[in-house]
Amino acid sequence: QVQLVESGGGLVQSGGSLRLSCAGSGSVFNSYGMGWYRQGPGKPRELVARITSGGSTVYADSVKGRFTISRDSAKKTGYLQMNSLKPEDTAVYYCSLERNLSPLYWGQGTQVTVSS
């Protein structure tokens, strides 16, 4: 059974930083890719960043150069380092485990609020 638990969200001023964590369990964790998604108020869920099991990364244009995705296989934990945060980054952030670029498992989400 796979479980994902996000943490690290909160309230931060514009220009600030946060690091989100996604702690996983289950034997397949390291075999799957990981994605970070977000859903802002009244908006659809969107991909923020993705890292494959081999370590390749992809970022949404809106966060390139500001966000960094990484994972620690030994700890079965993924991270999203978010720098230079903007009010438009305000959203609930979700991590997922993915196979063939499709999310199979989701965490419960963590709220990120960026004040101007």
N, C-alpha and C positions, 0 to 999 in steps of 0.2 A: 504494500500500500504506500502511495506517495502522498506526502504532506508538504506543503510549502507555507512558511510563516514569514511575512514581511515585518520589518521594523525600521526605525530611523526617521520616520516622517515627523513633521512638526511645522511650526510657524517660524518663518525666517524673513528678514528684510531683503528687499531687492538688492542684488549684488552679492548676497551671502551664499553659503554652501551647506549642503547636507549630503550624508552618505546613507543610502538605503541598503539594507541587507535582506537576503532571502535565504532562510535556513531550510534545507530540505532533508527529507528522509526517504528511505527506499533504495533498493539495490540498483535501480535503473537511473538514478540521478545523474551520474557521471557519463552515462551513455547518450543522454539527450542534450539538445541545445537548450539555452535559456533565453527568455525574452522578458523585457520590461515594457509594460504598456501603461498608458494613463487614460483617464476619463475625466475631462473637465465638466463643469456644470452645463447641462444641456448639449453636450457634445458626444459623439460616438467614441468608443474606445479606440485608441490609436497606438501603433507600435512606436516606442521610443528608441529602443536599442535591442540588439540581438547578438548573442555569442554562441557559436556552434560548439559541439563537443570537442572539436579540434582547435578552437580558439580564434576562429575568424569572427570579425565583428562587423556590424552594420548599424548605422545611426540614422535617425530621421534628420532631415536637413535642418529642422528648427533647433536641434540640440548639438549639432556637430561642433566640435571645438570647445564645448562647455561640459558635456557629460562624458563619463567613461564607464563602460561596462567591464566587469571582470568576474572571475569565479575561482574559488579555491576548492579543488576536487577533494583534497584530504578532509576538509571541513564540511563538504557538501553544502557550500554556501556561495551565493552569488551576490554581487555588489553593483550598485549604481552610484558613482560619485557625481554629484551635481554641483557645478560651480557657476558663478555669475548668474544666479537665478533671477528670473524675471516674473512679474505678476502673471504673465500668460502661462507660466509653468504650473500654476495652481491646478491641482487635480488629485484624484485618488490614483495612486500608483500600484500596479499589480505585477507580480512576477509570474512567469509561467515556465513549465517545461515543455519543450517542443520536439516533435519528430517530423522530419521533412517540412520544416518551417511552419507546422501547424500546432497551435497550443493544444496540449492534452490535459494538463493539470494547471490549476490556478491557485494562487494564494488568496487571502481574504482582503488584501488591499491595505494601504497605509496612506493617510491624508498628508499632502504637502500643500502648505499655504504660503504664498509669497506676498508680502505686503509692499506697497509702493512707498 
